[in-house]
């Protein structure tokens, strides 16, 4: 059973009711969007997460990645990052761990938070392979499916699976002169495996089995963009579009099997290409929700990539993307710290809200009007309460050290809002 199969039968699930209430949308309309594959509610049958809808007509959602690496393997720190990300508004957490004891790691994170959880199971298969003293290219396809099945049983809600990188695509990629080659970790695992073994991608070849597993546990497939551009110079190139065409075919097969599916997208991309990319994705992928990793609109800002990604994310989400993966200031440089996670989530919240305002979502406009009213009335507490970051604005306000509540230290007694108050 999946949310999609129930929606097709006309059965309204508790999750649909919850999402309809959160989003202020009629539940029958929501069910139609789910039945059509335009909205997903990632919720594994074994999951205890609260329901979250992603897709057309719903507010833009954001994901925060956490997880250990082979260099930094601190369970408590990653759990604290997950909690902090949720506190600042992340709708989903992806556990991208590649350190030790991945099962325990996932379980602890699932116990610590109540938002939906995503993973990239091929990472676990890679870790298992390396632990046997082998190389990634020696990965046993059975280990990939074992990781998927184990994680499905544990209650993972959505999984990034790089099903669209085919043998044919890998051979074409070799002839393509890309600046950055492949920058997706899962994409590289898969492409290198295909090249080394001269065999077809097991996730592509056994896609029907993957659909069976996904249906059984209601895993939402997040079809990975293994060939996403890793720099502006590679944006919208032939490998990216060819993989997207493959993903479109796989989306159709998932939708026909009543499996919930969304599609991942770029990457690094000049601003002027983002809107067209979103439209092409929606057309090729049959309206499936689009989950974008950025896009980062310049490559010249390491240390500030939460900003480059928020600019791209705002354009993407106002042009059709539904789910934004956060980027932190540590992107391309290091595993993020707690402060980096907070900065990344807030940057993504800004992008999502900017897009939702542009899309005319009533809840966003209500919050924007409330903030304007609070500013006009010098209601500082209300302003702090409405802000994505409730502590930073208070710190700035406190620094003013003013007795008069009806101004700030920016203009002092020449405060335009105070002077105009009552007149305009
Ligand atoms: S003093 Fe200037 S910046 Fe501060 S609230 Fe008034 S108009 Fe705004």
Boltz pocket constraint, residues with backbone or C-beta under 6 A from the ligand:
constraints:
  - pocket:
      binder: B
      contacts: [[A, 406], [A, 407], [A, 408], [A, 409], [A, 410], [A, 411], [A, 412], [A, 414], [A, 415], [A, 416], [A, 417], [A, 418]]
      max_distance: 6.0
